[in-house]
């Protein structure tokens, strides 16, 4: 077996081929000058190749995959939980590492290791200055079926989404997730049309196992867009004006019809949204921006 094929084999079937980390290989007969032994020991070079693609993570993913099945995740959510790597930051928003979405949302790890990851929340308004809301799908691991702002997710630990200058990495991530979750084409939401208004740090348990601990970038954008929700991510959508949102808040406070709002959305509503909405309507949204302050709303 060629050394060059090992990473491809592991990538194609990490669970099965993770055994190569401690296995032996049988070489092709054409490469043997002497009667073939039954097996050959992995060379130092091959061990380094395997190390470079992180056998530890392969074994970890197998174990966490079993945990995901036990947690009742569907296939889409399981893939996102283990394939996506969130950006770990400190309370000053300095990047300190990365970890799986799975680990970043386990309350046990959030509490014991103080895992804090970077996130974003998009507030998209149409030309009538109505805000697009979504109801999260029933299969979401955290906060299923709650109503929230247009799109809430995480920049991933990848070059295009780690760019700090003018929050470009976060804006790139927002464009990606608006397509993933709501089917909004990238051309409908150019990255230069997002206005980062502020950052907030919060912690919120979802249930006994899952929760959020995020440093959240709040992004506003005014665009008329084509929306085609992804049912794996979104159960429902609606545009609301100010009065309709206030009515929604009253129903949530009263527990009417089991209506619930996400904790991060409620924090934004209670602390920022309506005064920022004024700026949206006046076309002065840049005047509201404050990206130097990190609002700690824990």
N, C-alpha and C positions, 0 to 999 in steps of 0.2 A: 504493500500500500504506500503510495506517495505521501510524503509529509505534507505536501500542499493540499491534499484532500482532507486532512484531519479536521481543520476548522469548519469546512463545508459540511462534513458528515455530522459533526456535533451540532451545527446550526440547524441542519435539516431534521435531526431527531435527537434533541438534547437528552431526553429521558433515557432512551435506549443506549445511545452512544456515550453517555457520561461514564459508562463502565470503562471506557478506554483510558480514563485517568489513571487507573491502577491495573490495567490489563496488559497482556502481551499480544504481539501481532505475528502473523505468519507471512513471511515475505514471498513474493512471486518466485516461481522456480527459475525463471529466466535470470534472476539476480543472484542465484546461488552458485558459487564456484566449487563448493564441496557438498557432500551429502547433507541434505537439509536437516537441521534439528527440528523438533516438533514446534518450538516457539522461539522467538528472539525477545530479549529484554528491551524495553523502550530506551532509546538513546537519550543522553543529556539534552541534545538539541530538541528532540521531540517533547521531552518533559517541559522544556521552556515554552514550546509552542502551546502545549496544553495549558500551562500556567497562564500564558498571556490571554487566553480566552476564558480564564477564571473557572476552573472546575468547581471551586468552592461555591460559586453562584449557581452552577448547574445543579449540584446536590441540594442547595438551599431551595431552589425553585421547585424541585421535585417534592420536597417536604412541604413547602408552602402551598403547592398545588393540591396536595392531599387535604391540607387545612381548608383550602378554598372550597373544595367539594363538600367538606363537612359543614361549612358555613352556608351552604345552599346557594352559592353564586351560580348564575347562568354562565354560559361559555364566553359571551362578550365581556361581561364584567370581570370574569376570572382572567381573561387575557390582558385587559387594561390594568388590573391590579398588579400583575407580575411583570408585564413588559414595560410599563411606563416607569421611568425614573424621575422622581420629583427632585427639585433643587432644595437642599437643606440650607438654611440661613440662620444667623444669630439675630438677636432682637434689634440690631442696627442694620439688618438686611445685607450683611456681608455673607457671601457664599462660603459655607464650611464643609460641603460634601454633597452627597446624593444618596437616595435610597428608594426602594420600590414604593409605589403608591400604596401597596398593601401595608407595609410597615409604618408608613407615615400616617395611616389612619387607624391604627390600633391604639386604643386609649392606654393600654398597658405600657406600650413603648413611648407614647407621648408623655405619659407621667413619669416613667422611670428614666428615660433618656432625654427628656425635654426636647423631643423632635419637633422642630418648627420648619415648615416648608413654605416656599413662595407660591402665591396663587394670584388669580385675577377675577374680577367680577365686571362683566360688561353690562352697561345700561344703554340700550339702543332705542332711540326715539325716531318716529316717522316724521314726515313734514307737517303733520298736524300736532306735533309735540306730544304724541301718545307714546307711552312706554310699553315695550314688548316684554311680557312676562312668560315664563314657562313653568309647567308642572313637571317635576322630575319623574322619571319612569318608575314603575313599581319594582323593577329589578335593580335599581341603584343600591349599592351597598350602604352608603350613608344617606340619610334623610330621604328615603323613597317617598314619592307622591306629595312632597311639600311644594308649595309655590315659591318662586324665587325670581330674581331678576333675569335678564335675557339669557345670559350664559355665565357659568361659573366653573372654572377649572384651574389647571396648573400649567405654567411653562415647564417644559421637560429639560432634563440635563443633556442638552444637545447644543451645538455651537450657535445655531440660529436663534435659540431662545434663551441664551445666556448673555446676550448683549445688553449691558447696563445703560449705555448712552441713550438718553431720552426714552428709557424704558422700551427700547426697540425689541428686545427679546420677548418681553411680555406682550407687546402688540402683535408680534408675529404669531405667538401662541394663541392669542384671541382670534385672529383671523382663521387659524387652523381649526379651532374648536367650534367656531360659528358654522363652519362647513360640516364638521363631524356631527354636531348635535342637531342643528337646525337646517342643514342643507343650504345655507346662505353662501352663494358663490363668492370667491375671493374678490372678484372685480366689483361686487356690491359693497364691500367693506375694505377699501384700501387702507393699508396700515397707517398711512400718514393722516387719515381722517379720525383716528382714535385720539381722544384727549385724556391723558392721565391726570386725574384731579387730585388724587391723594393716596395714602397708604394707611391701612389699619391692621393692628395685630389683635387677634382674638382667639379664644379657645371655646369649643362647644362640643359636648358629648352628643352622639346621635342615639345610642342605646348603651347597653352595658359593655359592649365590645368595641364599637366603632366611634369615631369622632373626628373633629377638625382642630388643628392648631396651625393657623395660617398667618402669614404676612401678606395681606391681600391688596393688590393694586386695583384701584377703582377707575375704570375706563368708561368714558362717555362718547357716544357717537350719534349723529343725526343723519340718517339715511333712509330712503325708501328701498326696501329689499324684497327679494323673492325668498319665501320661507317654505321649506319642505322638511318638516321634523323627522328625525330618525327615531323610530319607536323604541329602539334599544336604549335611548337616552332620555326621550321626552314623551310624556303622556299627553300633554295638552299645551296650548299656547293661547294667549289673548293680549290684545292691546288695551291699555287703560289710560284714561285721563286722570287728573289729580283727584277729582271727586270719586271716581270709580275705585281708585286705589284706597282712598280713605274708607270707603265702604267695605272693601276687602279686609282692611285692618280691623275694623269693628267686628266683622264676622269671625276673624281669626281669634281675636281677644275673647269673644264669647264662646268659642269652640263650636260655632254653628256648622253643622254638616261635616264635622271632622276636619274643617279647613285648617291647614297649618302653613306657616311661612318659615323659610329657612332662617336660622339665627343670624347669618351674616347679612342677609337682605334686611332683616328687621333692624340691625345695628345701623346700616346705612340710612334706612328710612328715618329712624329716630334721631340721628345725629347730623345728616347732611342733605338728604335727597331733595326736600322741598325747596330749600334755599338755592340748591344747584339747579333745580328745575326752572327757577326764575331766570337764571343766566342762560339756560338752554333756549328759552322762549325769546329772550332779548338779544340773543346772538353774542353774548359776552362771556361765554363759558371759560375762556382762557383766564379771565379775571378771577375766577374761583379757584384756580389750580394752586396747590401747595404740596409740592413733592418733597420738600425738606423735612416736614413733620411726619413722624410715624405715630398715629393715634393708637394708644394702647387701651383697648376696650374690653379688657378681661374682667 
